[in-house]
Amino acid sequence: MGRLVALTVAGILYCWTGLAQTAEPPTLENAPPVVIKTEPQSGQSDIEAGRREISITFSKPMRDGNWSWSQISKESFPAKAGEPHFLQDQRTCVLPVLLESAKTYAIGLNIPPFQNFQDHEGHKAMPYLLVFRTR
């Protein structure tokens, strides 16, 4: 998991550096999308096992059909119970999953090199690590 944290930090610094090197000051329009909400919340440890939906909400409308739900390890990635899809708001992406009891899950969202979560202008979402545990 230490390698993943290092990669996540490197990805964040790369994105910030790229934004800092543009001629324009950052605006809501040119800033990369960021995760503003997850369900379950990262760090939550009381999630019911079974068929669930993991959802992530971004700060901006996103391109449909583009997503990067990445495995940190095979053991910590949930079994898919359907295909990912965006809700009508174009900001919330949902992944149907099957969760096992007493297990910790870790999912990389837009972790380099997999950066398909993008807004309508092609700005890549900032990397995010979602970690939670079931009862």
N, CA, C and O atoms as a GROMACS GRO file, in nm:
protein
  540
    1MET      N    1   0.083  -0.119   0.000
    1MET     CA    2   0.000   0.000   0.000
    1MET      C    3   0.087   0.126   0.000
    1MET      O    4   0.044   0.231  -0.047
    2GLY      N    5   0.212   0.116   0.053
    2GLY     CA    6   0.301   0.232   0.053
    2GLY      C    7   0.334   0.280  -0.087
    2GLY      O    8   0.345   0.400  -0.111
    3ARG      N    9   0.350   0.185  -0.179
    3ARG     CA   10   0.379   0.220  -0.320
    3ARG      C   11   0.261   0.296  -0.379
    3ARG      O   12   0.280   0.391  -0.454
    4LEU      N   13   0.139   0.254  -0.345
    4LEU     CA   14   0.021   0.320  -0.398
    4LEU      C   15   0.013   0.464  -0.348
    4LEU      O   16  -0.018   0.555  -0.425
    5VAL      N   17   0.041   0.484  -0.221
    5VAL     CA   18   0.038   0.620  -0.166
    5VAL      C   19   0.140   0.707  -0.238
    5VAL      O   20   0.112   0.822  -0.272
    6ALA      N   21   0.259   0.652  -0.262
    6ALA     CA   22   0.362   0.728  -0.333
    6ALA      C   23   0.318   0.762  -0.475
    6ALA      O   24   0.339   0.873  -0.522
    7LEU      N   25   0.255   0.665  -0.544
    7LEU     CA   26   0.206   0.691  -0.679
    7LEU      C   27   0.094   0.795  -0.678
    7LEU      O   28   0.088   0.881  -0.766
    8THR      N   29   0.006   0.787  -0.578
    8THR     CA   30  -0.103   0.883  -0.568
    8THR      C   31  -0.048   1.024  -0.546
    8THR      O   32  -0.089   1.119  -0.612
    9VAL      N   33   0.046   1.037  -0.454
    9VAL     CA   34   0.106   1.168  -0.428
    9VAL      C   35   0.177   1.219  -0.552
    9VAL      O   36   0.167   1.337  -0.585
   10ALA      N   37   0.248   1.130  -0.621
   10ALA     CA   38   0.317   1.171  -0.744
   10ALA      C   39   0.217   1.219  -0.848
   10ALA      O   40   0.241   1.318  -0.916
   11GLY      N   41   0.105   1.148  -0.862
   11GLY     CA   42   0.002   1.188  -0.957
   11GLY      C   43  -0.058   1.323  -0.923
   11GLY      O   44  -0.081   1.405  -1.011
   12ILE      N   45  -0.083   1.346  -0.796
   12ILE     CA   46  -0.140   1.474  -0.751
   12ILE      C   47  -0.041   1.587  -0.779
   12ILE      O   48  -0.079   1.692  -0.831
   13LEU      N   49   0.085   1.565  -0.745
   13LEU     CA   50   0.186   1.669  -0.770
   13LEU      C   51   0.200   1.697  -0.919
   13LEU      O   52   0.215   1.812  -0.959
   14TYR      N   53   0.194   1.592  -1.001
   14TYR     CA   54   0.202   1.610  -1.146
   14TYR      C   55   0.086   1.695  -1.196
   14TYR      O   56   0.105   1.787  -1.275
   15CYS      N   57  -0.035   1.664  -1.149
   15CYS     CA   58  -0.153   1.741  -1.192
   15CYS      C   59  -0.142   1.886  -1.146
   15CYS      O   60  -0.169   1.977  -1.224
   16TRP      N   61  -0.103   1.908  -1.021
   16TRP     CA   62  -0.090   2.045  -0.970
   16TRP      C   63   0.018   2.120  -1.045
   16TRP      O   64   0.002   2.238  -1.078
   17THR      N   65   0.130   2.052  -1.072
   17THR     CA   66   0.239   2.116  -1.143
   17THR      C   67   0.194   2.156  -1.283
   17THR      O   68   0.226   2.266  -1.329
   18GLY      N   69   0.122   2.068  -1.350
   18GLY     CA   70   0.071   2.098  -1.484
   18GLY      C   71  -0.021   2.218  -1.482
   18GLY      O   72  -0.016   2.302  -1.573
   19LEU      N   73  -0.106   2.229  -1.381
   19LEU     CA   74  -0.197   2.343  -1.370
   19LEU      C   75  -0.119   2.469  -1.338
   19LEU      O   76  -0.150   2.577  -1.389
   20ALA      N   77  -0.017   2.456  -1.254
   20ALA     CA   78   0.061   2.573  -1.216
   20ALA      C   79   0.142   2.628  -1.332
   20ALA      O   80   0.175   2.746  -1.335
   21GLN      N   81   0.175   2.543  -1.429
   21GLN     CA   82   0.258   2.587  -1.541
   21GLN      C   83   0.177   2.648  -1.654
   21GLN      O   84   0.235   2.697  -1.751
   22THR      N   85   0.044   2.646  -1.646
   22THR     CA   86  -0.034   2.708  -1.751
   22THR      C   87  -0.024   2.859  -1.738
   22THR      O   88   0.004   2.911  -1.631
   23ALA      N   89  -0.048   2.929  -1.849
   23ALA     CA   90  -0.040   3.074  -1.849
   23ALA      C   91  -0.156   3.136  -1.773
   23ALA      O   92  -0.145   3.249  -1.724
   24GLU      N   93  -0.266   3.065  -1.764
   24GLU     CA   94  -0.385   3.118  -1.698
   24GLU      C   95  -0.386   3.084  -1.550
   24GLU      O   96  -0.335   2.979  -1.510
   25PRO      N   97  -0.442   3.172  -1.468
   25PRO     CA   98  -0.462   3.134  -1.328
   25PRO      C   99  -0.573   3.028  -1.320
   25PRO      O  100  -0.658   3.023  -1.409
   26PRO      N  101  -0.573   2.945  -1.216
   26PRO     CA  102  -0.676   2.842  -1.207
   26PRO      C  103  -0.815   2.903  -1.194
   26PRO      O  104  -0.836   3.004  -1.126
   27THR      N  105  -0.909   2.840  -1.261
   27THR     CA  106  -1.050   2.878  -1.252
   27THR      C  107  -1.130   2.750  -1.231
   27THR      O  108  -1.076   2.640  -1.240
   28LEU      N  109  -1.258   2.764  -1.203
   28LEU     CA  110  -1.344   2.647  -1.191
   28LEU      C  111  -1.349   2.570  -1.322
   28LEU      O  112  -1.363   2.448  -1.323
   29GLU      N  113  -1.337   2.641  -1.433
   29GLU     CA  114  -1.346   2.576  -1.564
   29GLU      C  115  -1.220   2.499  -1.601
   29GLU      O  116  -1.229   2.391  -1.659
   30ASN      N  117  -1.101   2.553  -1.569
   30ASN     CA  118  -0.978   2.485  -1.612
   30ASN      C  119  -0.916   2.397  -1.503
   30ASN      O  120  -0.820   2.325  -1.531
   31ALA      N  121  -0.967   2.401  -1.381
   31ALA     CA  122  -0.914   2.316  -1.274
   31ALA      C  123  -0.959   2.172  -1.297
   31ALA      O  124  -1.068   2.148  -1.348
   32PRO      N  125  -0.876   2.076  -1.260
   32PRO     CA  126  -0.916   1.936  -1.275
   32PRO      C  127  -1.031   1.902  -1.181
   32PRO      O  128  -1.041   1.959  -1.073
   33PRO      N  129  -1.117   1.808  -1.221
   33PRO     CA  130  -1.223   1.763  -1.131
   33PRO      C  131  -1.162   1.693  -1.009
   33PRO      O  132  -1.056   1.633  -1.018
   34VAL      N  133  -1.231   1.703  -0.896
   34VAL     CA  134  -1.189   1.634  -0.775
   34VAL      C  135  -1.308   1.557  -0.718
   34VAL      O  136  -1.424   1.593  -0.739
   35VAL      N  137  -1.277   1.450  -0.646
   35VAL     CA  138  -1.380   1.374  -0.577
   35VAL      C  139  -1.428   1.457  -0.459
   35VAL      O  140  -1.347   1.499  -0.376
   36ILE      N  141  -1.559   1.481  -0.452
   36ILE     CA  142  -1.614   1.559  -0.340
   36ILE      C  143  -1.697   1.474  -0.245
   36ILE      O  144  -1.732   1.518  -0.136
   37LYS      N  145  -1.729   1.351  -0.287
   37LYS     CA  146  -1.811   1.264  -0.202
   37LYS      C  147  -1.796   1.120  -0.250
   37LYS      O  148  -1.789   1.095  -0.370
   38THR      N  149  -1.792   1.027  -0.156
   38THR     CA  150  -1.797   0.885  -0.189
   38THR      C  151  -1.900   0.817  -0.099
   38THR      O  152  -1.927   0.862   0.012
   39GLU      N  153  -1.955   0.710  -0.149
   39GLU     CA  154  -2.045   0.627  -0.070
   39GLU      C  155  -2.006   0.483  -0.098
   39GLU      O  156  -2.030   0.435  -0.208
   40PRO      N  157  -1.949   0.414  -0.003
   40PRO     CA  158  -1.925   0.456   0.135
   40PRO      C  159  -1.813   0.560   0.141
   40PRO      O  160  -1.739   0.582   0.045
   41GLN      N  161  -1.804   0.624   0.256
   41GLN     CA  162  -1.698   0.722   0.277
   41GLN      C  163  -1.566   0.650   0.299
   41GLN      O  164  -1.562   0.542   0.358
   42SER      N  165  -1.459   0.710   0.251
   42SER     CA  166  -1.328   0.652   0.275
   42SER      C  167  -1.301   0.651   0.426
   42SER      O  168  -1.323   0.750   0.494
   43GLY      N  169  -1.254   0.537   0.476
   43GLY     CA  170  -1.228   0.522   0.619
   43GLY      C  171  -1.344   0.460   0.695
   43GLY      O  172  -1.328   0.425   0.812
   44GLN      N  173  -1.459   0.446   0.633
   44GLN     CA  174  -1.575   0.389   0.700
   44GLN      C  175  -1.549   0.240   0.725
   44GLN      O  176  -1.492   0.171   0.641
   45SER      N  177  -1.592   0.191   0.843
   45SER     CA  178  -1.560   0.053   0.881
   45SER      C  179  -1.683  -0.028   0.921
   45SER      O  180  -1.670  -0.134   0.983
   46ASP      N  181  -1.801   0.018   0.886
   46ASP     CA  182  -1.923  -0.052   0.928
   46ASP      C  183  -2.017  -0.080   0.811
   46ASP      O  184  -2.139  -0.076   0.827
   47ILE      N  185  -1.961  -0.109   0.694
   47ILE     CA  186  -2.040  -0.130   0.574
   47ILE      C  187  -2.099  -0.271   0.575
   47ILE      O  188  -2.029  -0.368   0.606
   48GLU      N  189  -2.226  -0.282   0.543
   48GLU     CA  190  -2.292  -0.412   0.531
   48GLU      C  191  -2.237  -0.486   0.410
   48GLU      O  192  -2.216  -0.427   0.304
   49ALA      N  193  -2.215  -0.615   0.426
   49ALA     CA  194  -2.174  -0.700   0.314
   49ALA      C  195  -2.295  -0.725   0.224
   49ALA      O  196  -2.409  -0.700   0.264
   50GLY      N  197  -2.270  -0.776   0.104
   50GLY     CA  198  -2.377  -0.809   0.011
   50GLY      C  199  -2.370  -0.724  -0.114
   50GLY      O  200  -2.268  -0.660  -0.142
   51ARG      N  201  -2.479  -0.726  -0.188
   51ARG     CA  202  -2.484  -0.646  -0.311
   51ARG      C  203  -2.503  -0.499  -0.273
   51ARG      O  204  -2.598  -0.463  -0.204
   52ARG      N  205  -2.411  -0.416  -0.318
   52ARG     CA  206  -2.411  -0.273  -0.286
   52ARG      C  207  -2.372  -0.194  -0.410
   52ARG      O  208  -2.336  -0.251  -0.514
   53GLU      N  209  -2.379  -0.063  -0.397
   53GLU     CA  210  -2.329   0.027  -0.500
   53GLU      C  211  -2.228   0.119  -0.437
   53GLU      O  212  -2.253   0.179  -0.332
   54ILE      N  213  -2.114   0.131  -0.501
   54ILE     CA  214  -2.014   0.229  -0.461
   54ILE      C  215  -2.034   0.348  -0.553
   54ILE      O  216  -2.041   0.333  -0.675
   55SER      N  217  -2.043   0.467  -0.496
   55SER     CA  218  -2.061   0.585  -0.580
   55SER      C  219  -1.956   0.690  -0.546
   55SER      O  220  -1.915   0.706  -0.431
   56ILE      N  221  -1.915   0.761  -0.649
   56ILE     CA  222  -1.822   0.872  -0.632
   56ILE      C  223  -1.882   0.992  -0.704
   56ILE      O  224  -1.933   0.982  -0.816
   57THR      N  225  -1.875   1.105  -0.637
   57THR     CA  226  -1.927   1.229  -0.695
   57THR      C  227  -1.812   1.325  -0.716
   57THR      O  228  -1.730   1.348  -0.627
   58PHE      N  229  -1.807   1.382  -0.836
   58PHE     CA  230  -1.701   1.475  -0.873
   58PHE      C  231  -1.750   1.619  -0.863
   58PHE      O  232  -1.870   1.645  -0.856
   59SER      N  233  -1.656   1.710  -0.864
   59SER     CA  234  -1.685   1.854  -0.854
   59SER      C  235  -1.742   1.912  -0.982
   59SER      O  236  -1.793   2.023  -0.982
   60LYS      N  237  -1.733   1.836  -1.093
   60LYS     CA  238  -1.775   1.887  -1.224
   60LYS      C  239  -1.847   1.776  -1.300
   60LYS      O  240  -1.830   1.658  -1.268
   61PRO      N  241  -1.928   1.811  -1.400
   61PRO     CA  242  -1.985   1.708  -1.488
   61PRO      C  243  -1.872   1.636  -1.562
   61PRO      O  244  -1.773   1.697  -1.602
   62MET      N  245  -1.889   1.505  -1.579
   62MET     CA  246  -1.784   1.421  -1.636
   62MET      C  247  -1.830   1.357  -1.768
   62MET      O  248  -1.949   1.349  -1.797
   63ARG      N  249  -1.731   1.312  -1.846
   63ARG     CA  250  -1.759   1.240  -1.970
   63ARG      C  251  -1.816   1.102  -1.936
   63ARG      O  252  -1.759   1.030  -1.855
   64ASP      N  253  -1.927   1.068  -1.998
   64ASP     CA  254  -1.986   0.936  -1.974
   64ASP      C  255  -1.907   0.831  -2.050
   64ASP      O  256  -1.852   0.859  -2.156
   65GLY      N  257  -1.902   0.711  -1.997
   65GLY     CA  258  -1.832   0.601  -2.062
   65GLY      C  259  -1.684   0.597  -2.031
   65GLY      O  260  -1.615   0.505  -2.073
   66ASN      N  261  -1.634   0.696  -1.959
   66ASN     CA  262  -1.493   0.702  -1.920
   66ASN      C  263  -1.484   0.686  -1.769
   66ASN      O  264  -1.538   0.767  -1.694
   67TRP      N  265  -1.414   0.583  -1.725
   67TRP     CA  266  -1.392   0.566  -1.582
   67TRP      C  267  -1.265   0.488  -1.558
   67TRP      O  268  -1.218   0.415  -1.646
   68SER      N  269  -1.211   0.503  -1.440
   68SER     CA  270  -1.090   0.431  -1.401
   68SER      C  271  -1.103   0.387  -1.255
   68SER      O  272  -1.051   0.451  -1.164
   69TRP      N  273  -1.174   0.276  -1.235
   69TRP     CA  274  -1.183   0.209  -1.106
   69TRP      C  275  -1.067   0.109  -1.106
   69TRP      O  276  -1.074   0.008  -1.176
   70SER      N  277  -0.962   0.135  -1.031
   70SER     CA  278  -0.839   0.055  -1.041
   70SER      C  279  -0.818  -0.035  -0.920
   70SER      O  280  -0.849   0.001  -0.807
   71GLN      N  281  -0.764  -0.152  -0.947
   71GLN     CA  282  -0.727  -0.247  -0.842
   71GLN      C  283  -0.597  -0.202  -0.777
   71GLN      O  284  -0.498  -0.175  -0.844
   72ILE      N  285  -0.600  -0.196  -0.646
   72ILE     CA  286  -0.476  -0.176  -0.570
   72ILE      C  287  -0.412  -0.313  -0.554
   72ILE      O  288  -0.291  -0.329  -0.566
   73SER      N  289  -0.496  -0.413  -0.526
   73SER     CA  290  -0.457  -0.553  -0.526
   73SER      C  291  -0.582  -0.632  -0.563
   73SER      O  292  -0.694  -0.585  -0.545
   74LYS      N  293  -0.561  -0.751  -0.614
   74LYS     CA  294  -0.675  -0.836  -0.652
   74LYS      C  295  -0.763  -0.866  -0.531
   74LYS      O  296  -0.885  -0.870  -0.542
   75GLU      N  297  -0.700  -0.887  -0.416
   75GLU     CA  298  -0.772  -0.923  -0.293
   75GLU      C  299  -0.856  -0.807  -0.238
   75GLU      O  300  -0.956  -0.831  -0.171
   76SER      N  301  -0.816  -0.685  -0.264
   76SER     CA  302  -0.887  -0.570  -0.204
   76SER      C  303  -0.987  -0.503  -0.298
   76SER      O  304  -1.046  -0.401  -0.263
   77PHE      N  305  -1.005  -0.560  -0.417
   77PHE     CA  306  -1.101  -0.501  -0.512
   77PHE      C  307  -1.230  -0.582  -0.508
   77PHE      O  308  -1.225  -0.705  -0.515
   78PRO      N  309  -1.345  -0.516  -0.496
   78PRO     CA  310  -1.471  -0.591  -0.487
   78PRO      C  311  -1.509  -0.658  -0.619
   78PRO      O  312  -1.470  -0.614  -0.726
   79ALA      N  313  -1.586  -0.766  -0.608
   79ALA     CA  314  -1.640  -0.832  -0.727
   79ALA      C  315  -1.746  -0.741  -0.788
   79ALA      O  316  -1.833  -0.690  -0.717
   80LYS      N  317  -1.738  -0.721  -0.919
   80LYS     CA  318  -1.837  -0.637  -0.986
   80LYS      C  319  -1.969  -0.711  -0.997
   80LYS      O  320  -1.973  -0.832  -1.020
   81ALA      N  321  -2.079  -0.637  -0.979
   81ALA     CA  322  -2.215  -0.693  -0.992
   81ALA      C  323  -2.290  -0.622  -1.103
   81ALA      O  324  -2.413  -0.628  -1.109
   82GLY      N  325  -2.218  -0.554  -1.189
   82GLY     CA  326  -2.276  -0.478  -1.298
   82GLY      C  327  -2.171  -0.385  -1.354
   82GLY      O  328  -2.056  -0.383  -1.308
   83GLU      N  329  -2.211  -0.308  -1.451
   83GLU     CA  330  -2.117  -0.215  -1.515
   83GLU      C  331  -2.124  -0.076  -1.451
   83GLU      O  332  -2.230  -0.034  -1.405
   84PRO      N  333  -2.010  -0.005  -1.447
   84PRO     CA  334  -2.012   0.132  -1.396
   84PRO      C  335  -2.097   0.220  -1.488
   84PRO      O  336  -2.108   0.195  -1.608
   85HIS      N  337  -2.158   0.322  -1.428
   85HIS     CA  338  -2.238   0.417  -1.507
   85HIS      C  339  -2.251   0.548  -1.431
   85HIS      O  340  -2.246   0.552  -1.308
   86PHE      N  341  -2.269   0.654  -1.507
   86PHE     CA  342  -2.293   0.785  -1.448
   86PHE      C  343  -2.442   0.806  -1.429
   86PHE      O  344  -2.523   0.762  -1.511
   87LEU      N  345  -2.477   0.872  -1.321
   87LEU     CA  346  -2.616   0.911  -1.300
   87LEU      C  347  -2.649   1.030  -1.390
   87LEU      O  348  -2.561   1.084  -1.457
   88GLN      N  349  -2.774   1.068  -1.391
   88GLN     CA  350  -2.819   1.177  -1.479
   88GLN      C  351  -2.747   1.309  -1.450
   88GLN      O  352  -2.734   1.392  -1.539
   89ASP      N  353  -2.700   1.328  -1.326
   89ASP     CA  354  -2.630   1.453  -1.292
   89ASP      C  355  -2.494   1.465  -1.361
   89ASP      O  356  -2.434   1.573  -1.359
   90GLN      N  357  -2.444   1.359  -1.422
   90GLN     CA  358  -2.315   1.352  -1.491
   90GLN      C  359  -2.196   1.378  -1.398
   90GLN      O  360  -2.084   1.397  -1.445
   91ARG      N  361  -2.221   1.378  -1.270
   91ARG     CA  362  -2.113   1.399  -1.172
   91ARG      C  363  -2.091   1.277  -1.083
   91ARG      O  364  -1.985   1.263  -1.023
   92THR      N  365  -2.192   1.190  -1.075
   92THR     CA  366  -2.185   1.074  -0.986
   92THR      C  367  -2.174   0.946  -1.067
   92THR      O  368  -2.260   0.915  -1.149
   93CYS      N  369  -2.066   0.872  -1.042
   93CYS     CA  370  -2.045   0.743  -1.108
   93CYS      C  371  -2.071   0.633  -1.007
   93CYS      O  372  -2.027   0.641  -0.892
   94VAL      N  373  -2.143   0.529  -1.050
   94VAL     CA  374  -2.184   0.420  -0.964
   94VAL      C  375  -2.125   0.290  -1.015
   94VAL      O  376  -2.128   0.262  -1.135
   95LEU      N  377  -2.071   0.210  -0.923
   95LEU     CA  378  -2.021   0.077  -0.955
   95LEU      C  379  -2.095  -0.025  -0.870
   95LEU      O  380  -2.076  -0.028  -0.748
   96PRO      N  381  -2.181  -0.110  -0.931
   96PRO     CA  382  -2.248  -0.217  -0.855
   96PRO      C  383  -2.145  -0.324  -0.816
   96PRO      O  384  -2.066  -0.368  -0.900
   97VAL      N  385  -2.146  -0.367  -0.690
   97VAL     CA  386  -2.047  -0.462  -0.640
   97VAL      C  387  -2.111  -0.564  -0.545
   97VAL      O  388  -2.223  -0.546  -0.497
   98LEU      N  389  -2.036  -0.670  -0.521
   98LEU     CA  390  -2.069  -0.769  -0.418
   98LEU      C  391  -1.959  -0.762  -0.313
   98LEU      O  392  -1.843  -0.789  -0.343
   99LEU      N  393  -1.996  -0.726  -0.191
   99LEU     CA  394  -1.898  -0.711  -0.084
   99LEU      C  395  -1.904  -0.830   0.011
   99LEU      O  396  -2.012  -0.878   0.046
  100GLU      N  397  -1.787  -0.878   0.051
  100GLU     CA  398  -1.776  -0.987   0.147
  100GLU      C  399  -1.770  -0.932   0.289
  100GLU      O  400  -1.733  -0.816   0.310
  101SER      N  401  -1.806  -1.016   0.387
  101SER     CA  402  -1.801  -0.976   0.528
  101SER      C  403  -1.657  -0.965   0.578
  101SER      O  404  -1.568  -1.036   0.533
  102ALA      N  405  -1.636  -0.874   0.672
  102ALA     CA  406  -1.508  -0.858   0.743
  102ALA      C  407  -1.390  -0.846   0.648
  102ALA      O  408  -1.289  -0.915   0.662
  103LYS      N  409  -1.403  -0.758   0.552
  103LYS     CA  410  -1.298  -0.742   0.452
  103LYS      C  411  -1.270  -0.593   0.430
  103LYS      O  412  -1.362  -0.512   0.430
  104THR      N  413  -1.143  -0.560   0.409
  104THR     CA  414  -1.104  -0.423   0.375
  104THR      C  415  -1.090  -0.413   0.225
  104THR      O  416  -1.026  -0.497   0.161
  105TYR      N  417  -1.150  -0.309   0.169
  105TYR     CA  418  -1.144  -0.284   0.025
  105TYR      C  419  -1.066  -0.156  -0.001
  105TYR      O  420  -1.076  -0.060   0.075
  106ALA      N  421  -0.988  -0.156  -0.107
  106ALA     CA  422  -0.911  -0.038  -0.148
  106ALA      C  423  -0.926  -0.025  -0.300
  106ALA      O  424  -0.894  -0.116  -0.375
  107ILE      N  425  -0.976   0.091  -0.343
  107ILE     CA  426  -1.002   0.115  -0.484
  107ILE      C  427  -0.934   0.245  -0.524
  107ILE      O  428  -0.954   0.349  -0.461
  108GLY      N  429  -0.854   0.239  -0.628
  108GLY     CA  430  -0.791   0.359  -0.682
  108GLY      C  431  -0.882   0.422  -0.785
  108GLY      O  432  -0.931   0.354  -0.875
  109LEU      N  433  -0.904   0.550  -0.774
  109LEU     CA  434  -0.985   0.624  -0.869
  109LEU      C  435  -0.894   0.722  -0.944
  109LEU      O  436  -0.839   0.815  -0.885
  110ASN      N  437  -0.879   0.697  -1.073
  110ASN     CA  438  -0.793   0.779  -1.159
  110ASN      C  439  -0.647   0.778  -1.116
  110ASN      O  440  -0.577   0.878  -1.129
  111ILE      N  441  -0.602   0.664  -1.065
  111ILE     CA  442  -0.463   0.648  -1.024
  111ILE      C  443  -0.379   0.625  -1.150
  111ILE      O  444  -0.411   0.536  -1.229
  112PRO      N  445  -0.272   0.705  -1.173
  112PRO     CA  446  -0.190   0.685  -1.291
  112PRO      C  447  -0.140   0.542  -1.300
  112PRO      O  448  -0.107   0.482  -1.197
  113PRO      N  449  -0.133   0.485  -1.418
  113PRO     CA  450  -0.154   0.545  -1.549
  113PRO      C  451  -0.299   0.542  -1.597
  113PRO      O  452  -0.329   0.584  -1.709
  114PHE      N  453  -0.390   0.492  -1.514
  114PHE     CA  454  -0.530   0.480  -1.553
  114PHE      C  455  -0.605   0.606  -1.512
  114PHE      O  456  -0.645   0.620  -1.397
  115GLN      N  457  -0.625   0.698  -1.606
  115GLN     CA  458  -0.684   0.828  -1.576
  115GLN      C  459  -0.795   0.861  -1.675
  115GLN      O  460  -0.789   0.962  -1.744
  116ASN      N  461  -0.896   0.775  -1.679
  116ASN     CA  462  -1.005   0.796  -1.774
  116ASN      C  463  -1.119   0.880  -1.720
  116ASN      O  464  -1.203   0.925  -1.798
  117PHE      N  465  -1.125   0.902  -1.588
  117PHE     CA  466  -1.226   0.996  -1.537
  117PHE      C  467  -1.183   1.135  -1.582
  117PHE      O  468  -1.080   1.186  -1.537
  118GLN      N  469  -1.261   1.197  -1.670
  118GLN     CA  470  -1.230   1.329  -1.723
  118GLN      C  471  -1.357   1.412  -1.734
  118GLN      O  472  -1.466   1.359  -1.755
  119ASP      N  473  -1.341   1.544  -1.720
  119ASP     CA  474  -1.456   1.632  -1.740
  119ASP      C  475  -1.480   1.648  -1.890
  119ASP      O  476  -1.407   1.591  -1.971
  120HIS      N  477  -1.582   1.724  -1.927
  120HIS     CA  478  -1.618   1.741  -2.068
  120HIS      C  479  -1.510   1.810  -2.151
  120HIS      O  480  -1.508   1.795  -2.273
  121GLU      N  481  -1.419   1.885  -2.087
  121GLU     CA  482  -1.311   1.952  -2.158
  121GLU      C  483  -1.184   1.865  -2.164
  121GLU      O  484  -1.083   1.907  -2.220
  122GLY      N  485  -1.189   1.745  -2.107
  122GLY     CA  486  -1.075   1.655  -2.110
  122GLY      C  487  -0.979   1.669  -1.994
  122GLY      O  488  -0.872   1.607  -1.996
  123HIS      N  489  -1.013   1.749  -1.892
  123HIS     CA  490  -0.927   1.759  -1.773
  123HIS      C  491  -0.940   1.630  -1.693
  123HIS      O  492  -1.051   1.588  -1.659
  124LYS      N  493  -0.827   1.567  -1.662
  124LYS     CA  494  -0.826   1.443  -1.585
  124LYS      C  495  -0.857   1.472  -1.439
  124LYS      O  496  -0.806   1.568  -1.381
  125ALA      N  497  -0.941   1.387  -1.379
  125ALA     CA  498  -0.972   1.401  -1.237
  125ALA      C  499  -0.847   1.373  -1.153
  125ALA      O  500  -0.762   1.293  -1.191
  126MET      N  501  -0.839   1.440  -1.040
  126MET     CA  502  -0.729   1.417  -0.947
  126MET      C  503  -0.741   1.275  -0.892
  126MET      O  504  -0.852   1.229  -0.867
  127PRO      N  505  -0.629   1.204  -0.872
  127PRO     CA  506  -0.633   1.069  -0.815
  127PRO      C  507  -0.693   1.069  -0.675
  127PRO      O  508  -0.682   1.166  -0.600
  128TYR      N  509  -0.758   0.957  -0.642
  128TYR     CA  510  -0.823   0.943  -0.511
  128TYR      C  511  -0.815   0.796  -0.470
  128TYR      O  512  -0.832   0.707  -0.553
  129LEU      N  513  -0.791   0.772  -0.343
  129LEU     CA  514  -0.788   0.636  -0.287
  129LEU      C  515  -0.908   0.619  -0.195
  129LEU      O  516  -0.922   0.691  -0.096
  130LEU      N  517  -0.993   0.523  -0.228
  130LEU     CA  518  -1.110   0.491  -0.146
  130LEU      C  519  -1.082   0.361  -0.072
  130LEU      O  520  -1.059   0.258  -0.134
  131VAL      N  521  -1.084   0.366   0.062
  131VAL     CA  522  -1.059   0.249   0.147
  131VAL      C  523  -1.170   0.241   0.248
  131VAL      O  524  -1.202   0.340   0.314
  132PHE      N  525  -1.230   0.122   0.261
  132PHE     CA  526  -1.336   0.100   0.360
  132PHE      C  527  -1.337  -0.047   0.400
  132PHE      O  528  -1.273  -0.131   0.336
  133ARG      N  529  -1.412  -0.078   0.508
  133ARG     CA  530  -1.416  -0.216   0.560
  133ARG      C  531  -1.561  -0.255   0.584
  133ARG      O  532  -1.644  -0.174   0.625
  134THR      N  533  -1.590  -0.382   0.559
  134THR     CA  534  -1.724  -0.436   0.586
  134THR      C  535  -1.729  -0.499   0.724
  134THR      O  536  -1.626  -0.533   0.783
  135ARG      N  537  -1.850  -0.514   0.774
  135ARG     CA  538  -1.870  -0.581   0.906
  135ARG      C  539  -1.853  -0.730   0.892
  135ARG      O  540  -1.866  -0.802   0.991
   0.00000   0.00000   0.00000
